[in-house]
């Protein structure tokens, strides 16, 4: 993968201002590590009136995973569908329900599932200790109080939600993350066995989210040695998983690590064109994040030629046929909405195209790309 030169080398500046980002302080990795969850949570339990709240993808309802959850009598399991992108209204509904049901704050929030469940868990943990509505915190560094203790347990690999400092939400006016130092999980459990049985299309789309993270980070103007080291490793792992013929267990291990490293690669950098435009698709049409990235990325040869070529090679190897005609019936007003949402993500465009990005990209150019989808 060819890496573009950075526009600015801050290492030569005197009194440079560097971002001081938090990282997940505790992580456990390994097959069967989920069974240590009870041991992990026990010291964090405050008392019998402060339960653990488990937010779990409803695909596991009635399955064997639920019997393995270390549930105390007052703990609560809430099953949530991951069929749609997480919404601010959903976060507020969950937060209000928990507050009304218990006399004090829970001991913690545990999210079990893909990116949707992990983002919801992060957002609920934040909002339980902050006033107002979650839409008020969509943006960068708006959260005032620390989140309550929260744990992330991914059951599909690729989004990087388990390690990122953002929780991406569809709000009434925009799709934008709660980006803050209080967002990252306090604990992450990485058990590759939990990703068994994921549908092939979903496995591909979510894995491509990681791959596209890496391409956009490694080709971005924000690139630095920190993000480059993680991004290169994640990209290498994605190539192994999607272009080589690995044993299933080995592929699960590697993709879980690719997701982790891919998430870390943008912690000190940013994503780019595909992610910005996929936000528009999600906001207007409800297109899921992973497939939205794929739908856009396939048409971005101008910006990421090598990455797009690799993407098509991976897609062909795994016989993935992307949906067509998603935007065929949209009106000019619809396109304007998607373009507005996409262009509002200024850090993504600056990373992709530099400080003069407004003179490079235009609404007409974005519309032409959307019309191909």
N, C-alpha and C positions, 0 to 999 in steps of 0.2 A: 504494500500500500504506500503510495507516494504521499508524503506529508508536506503540506505547505509551510513556508517560513512564517514565523510570527511577525506581526507588524511592529511590535514593540518588545524589546528585551529589557524587562524591568530590573534584571539583575545588575545592570550598569547604572541604575539611577541611585542617587543619594536620597535617603529618607523616603524610599518607596513605601507605599502603603499596601501591605499584603493582607489577603483575606484569611481570617483565622476560623476555619470551619471545624465543627465537631465531627467525630466519627462514632460509629456504634461501639460502645465501650466493652461489650461482652458478646462473644459469638461462639457457638459450639457447632462443629461440623462432623458428620459421619453417619453411616447407615445405622439406623436404630437410635440415633441421638434424641429423637422425639420422646423416648421413654424416660429421659432424665428431666422432663419438664416439671414434674412434681417437686423434685429436689431443688430445681432452680427457683421455683416460685415460692417455696415455703418460707424463706427468710424475708420475703417481700410482703407477706400477709400481715396486715396490721392488727385485725381482730375479727371476730365472727360477724360483726356488723358491716365490715368493709370487704365485700366479696371480690373475687376475680370475675371479670366479665369476658366471656369468649365470643368473639365475632367470627363466625365460621361460614365458609361457602356452603350453600345448601345442597351442593352435589354430594356432600358427605353425610347428610342426614340419614339415619338408619344404618350407616355403614360401620365397619369395624373400627375405624379411626376414633369414633366418638367414645367407644368403650375404653379407649386408652387415655382419655383426658383425665388428669388428676383433679377431679371435681370435688370440692367440699360442699356441705349441705346448702350453704347460702349462695354458692356460686351460680352464675346464670350463663346459659348458652343461648345465643341469638343466631339463628340461621339466616343468611342473607343471600339473595340471588346475585350472581356476578354477571348476569346477562346484559346489564347496562352499565355504563360508566358511572362512577360514584358522583353523587350530587350534594351540593351544600344543603339542600332541603332534607336529604336523607341523614346527613350528619347531625343537623339540628334536631330531627325527630328522635334519633337514637340518644343523643345527649339529654334531651328533655325527659325522655322515658326513664333513663337511668337515674337522673336527679330526683324524679318524683317517686321512684320506687324504693330508694334507700335513704337512710337517715344521714349518711355521711358519704364522702367520696369513696369509690371502690379502691381496693388495694392495687388494682391494675387492669389494663385492657390487653387481651391477647388476640391478635389477628391471625387466623389460619386460612390460607387460600392464596389466590393469585394477587396481581397488583391492585385490583379493586378492593379486596378485603384488607390488604395491608395499608392502602391509603385511607380507607375508612377508619381502621384502628388508630392510625396516627392522628387523624383529624379529631376523632372523638376524644382521645386522650388529651389533646390540646384544649378542646372546647370545654371539657369538664372543669378546667381550672382557669378559664378566661371568660369574660362577660361578652354579651352580644351574640350575634349570628356569625356563622362560619364564613359567609360571604364577605364580612368585614375584614377578614384576614387573608383574602386572596391577594397575594402580592409578595413582596420581599421584605422580610424582617419587620412585620407588623405585630407579631405575637409578643405580649408583655410578660406573661407568667409562664413558668415551666409547665410542660405537660405532666400528667400523672404517669406513673410507671407503665411502660407499654412494651410488649413483646411481639416480634414478627416471626411468623413461621410460614415460609413460602411453600406452596404445593405445586407450583409450576415455575420454571426458570426463564428469566429473560428480561423482566421489567426493570430490575435493579431497585424496585421499591423498598426492598428489605434494607438497603444501605443508604438511600438518598435522604437529603434534608428537605424534601418537598412531598406534599400530598396533593395530587392533581385532582381537582374537583370541577364539575360542571355547575356553574352558578347561574343565576337568573340573567346575567348580562355578559358573562364570559366564561371560558374554560381557562382556569389558571390555578396554579398550585399555591398552597400555604407554604411558602419558603421561609424557614426560620431555623435558628440554632436549636430550638426546642422540639423540632419535628422528628429527628432520627430516633430509632428504637433504642431502648436501654439494653435490650437483649435480643439476639436473633438466633434461631435454631435452624440450622441448615442440615436437613436429613434428606439425602437424595432418594431414599425409598418412598418418600411422600409424593414424588412426581411420577410414580408408576401409573400407567393407564391413561395418561393424558391423550386426548384425541389428536390425531396426526396434524390436522390443519391448525389446531390451537397451539400445539407444540412448535410448529413452524412459525406462525405469526408472532408468538411471544418471543421465541428465540431470535427472530429478525429484529425485534425491538432492541435487543442487546447489540446485535451486529450493526444496526444503523446508529445506535449510540456511539459506537466505536468509530465508525467512518466519519461521523459529523464532528466528534471530538478531535480526532487525529488530523482532520483537515481544517480545523477552525483557527481563527486568529487569536483565540485565547490559549492556544496550546502552550504547555510548559512541561518540564521534565516530570512533574508529579502526575499530571493527567496522561501524559504520553506513556509512562511506564505501565500504568493500569490498562490504558486503552489498547496498547500493543499486545499485552498478554490476553486480554479478553478477545481481541480479534483473532489471535492465533488459535484460541480454544474454539471459537465459533467455526473457523475453517475446518478444524479436526472433526467437530460434531457433524457439520452439514456437508462436508465434501469427502470425508473418509468413511470407511466401513467399520465402525466401532461396535463392540459388544454393547448391549443395551445398558448394562450397569456402568460401564466406563463412560458412555455418552451422557448418562444422567449426572455423574460426578462432574464431568468437565463442563457441562452446560450450567450447572449450579454455580461453579466457580467463575464461568464467563459472565454470568449475571452479576455476581458480586463485584468483579473487577470492572465490568462495564459501568455499573452504578458509581463506583469510585472514580472512574475516568472523567465523569462530568461533575463530580463534587467540586473540583477546582478548575473546571472548564465550563462548557455548555454544549448543548446539542445545536441543531441547525435547521436547514430548510425543510426537511421532511417532517420533523416534529412540529414546527410552526404551522405548516399547512395542514397536518393531520388534526391539529386542534380545531381548525375550522370545520373539517368534516365531522368531527365528534360533536361539536357544539350544535351544528345545524341538523345533521342527519342521524346522530347517535351512533356513528360508526365506531366500533371498538378500537382502542388505541393501537394495538399491534397490527391489525389488518389495515388501519388507516395509514400507518407509516409505510406499509408495503405498497398500498395503492398509489401513494405519492412518490415514493422513492424510485419506483420503476421508470419514472419519467424525468429523473434528475441527472441524466448523463452530462449535462452542461456543467453541473457543480461537482459531481462525484463520479467521474467516468469509470475508474477502476472499481469502486464500490458497487456501482450498478451492474457492472459486468459480472462480478462475483455473485451478487444477489440473483441474477438470472441463472447462473450456473447452479446455485443451490436450489432454486425453485424447480428447475428442470430435473435435477437429480431425484428430488422427492415428489415429483409429479404434482406440484401444487398449481392449480389454475385459479388465478385471481378473479374475483367478480368483475364484471364489466357493466358499463352503463349506469353507474351509481349516480352520476351527475347529469344524465341525459335529459331529464325533465325539469331541471331547475330554471327558475326565472332569473332575470338580471338582479332583482332584489335579493334573491337567495345567494347568488354569487357575491354580491356586495357584503352580505353578512359574513360569509366565510372569509373573505379577504380582510374585512375589518378585524376579525378575531385573530387571523394569522399575523397581520402586521402589528397588532398590539404587543406581540412578544418580542420586544426590541432587543433584549440581550441575545436571543437566538439568532436574529438577523445580523447583529454586529459580530457575533462569533463566526457566522458563516461567510460574511462578505466584507467585514471590516467597518470602520467608523463611517465610511461614506456609503453605507448600504442603501440609503434612500435614493441615491442617484443611480444605483445599479438595478434594483428591483422596482417593479411598478404594479399597480392593480391590474393592468392589462396583461402583464406577463403571468401573474398568478392565475388570472381567469383562464388563460390559454392552457395552463397546466391542469387546472380543475376540469376543464372541458374534455380532457383526454381520459378522465377517470370514469 
